[in-house]
Amino acid sequence: ENFLLSFSFPNFYFHVTTAYDLLRLRGVPLGKVDYLGQMRMKM
C-alpha cells in the first residue's frame, strides 16, 4: 500500500498529465468530458 500511494499513483498521474499536454500541444481537441466517460445516473 505504501508503494502504491508514494510511487505508483504520482507516477501514473504524472504520465497521464504529460500525455494530455503533448496531445493538446499537437492540436488534439481534448477536454474534461473525454476523461469522464458516460455519467451514471441512479434512479
Beta strands, then each sheet from edge to edge (+ up, - down):
end
